[in-house]
Amino acid sequence: MPERIYKLSYPANPNRPIWFDDAGNLLLISGLILQGMDATVVMYMPNANPVYQAATATPTLEQWCAFLARSDDPLIFEQDETGTIKAIHRKVQRAISGAIQQRIWHRDGWQCMYCGKRVPDIQITVDHFHPLELGGADEASNYISACRQCQKAKGNRLPQEYCQSNKLDYDGLCDYLAGKASKLFINHLDR
């Protein structure tokens, strides 16, 4: 039997409960709520219908994870610098969770470990330093903060090759990711 989202039901049909399985089918992610420093910001997706009063629920961490997994739509639309809109199919089974991304970005000082640029001047991502397609591990010791431009330029190239062609300190990055050295020992990064 499907799991119900608390005791919520659809306003148009109060006898129809809202199930977690409705996520991604009948219920779509249409925005994001950000809170901090006594402020609340509701950001709606471009096609969303802004609502000022809505039913609320406070899922547990496990329920959030299950909800996001069920509602994850692997087709993403992205506009590049030329204005071209591209559809991207993410590798959902290898997606790095938001919590882990936050830890990696914090560890790396919110800085692209390839070019050295920092947030907010870049859109930051998490890259697999040694690409999964080439045998790299899907674990934190192989995750590295990268701006979209560097991540795209690196692609699934060997990190040695990418670092050499861009005059980056491959050995320093390896020592840093292995926990053998701090960021101070990565020669290509500005301090």
C-alpha positions, 0 to 999 in steps of 0.5 A, a space after each residue: 500500500 502506498 505511503 500517505 503524505 501526512 494527512 494531506 488530500 487534494 482540495 478538488 477531491 478531499 477524499 483522495 489522499 496525497 501519496 508519496 507515489 504521486 510525486 513526479 506524476 500528479 505532484 511536480 516540484 514547482 519551487 523552492 523555499 529558502 529560509 535563514 536570518 529570519 527571512 523566508 523566500 519562496 522561489 517558483 519555477 517559471 511555469 508554476 502557479 504561485 500559491 500564497 496559502 498551501 498545505 504544508 508537511 514536514 517530512 523526516 530526512 528519510 522521507 525527503 530522500 525518498 520523495 526526491 528520488 521519486 520526483 527526480 526528473 532526469 531531463 533538465 533544460 539548460 541554456 548555454 552562453 550562446 542562448 541555445 537550450 539543451 536537454 540534458 539527461 542526468 545519470 540519476 543512479 550516480 547523482 551526488 546528493 545535495 548534502 554531500 555536494 554541500 560538504 564538498 563545496 565547503 571542504 573546497 572553500 566554495 572554489 573551483 579546484 581547477 581554475 580557482 574561481 569562487 562562488 558567486 562568480 561561478 556556478 559550482 558543481 561537483 566533479 568526479 576527479 577520476 571519471 566513473 567511465 574510466 574506473 574512478 570511484 563514486 566516493 567523496 575522495 574522488 569528488 572535487 568542486 568545479 565550475 561548470 565551464 571547467 567540468 565541461 572542459 574536463 569531461 571524462 578525460 583522465 585528470 593527468 591529461 586535463 591537468 597537464 594540458 591546463 598547467 594544473 598541479 595534478 600531484 597537489 590535487 591528488 594529495 589534497 583529495 587523499 587528505 595528505 595535504 591542504 589546499 595550500 599545497 595546490 600550486 595553481 590555486 591563488 591563496 
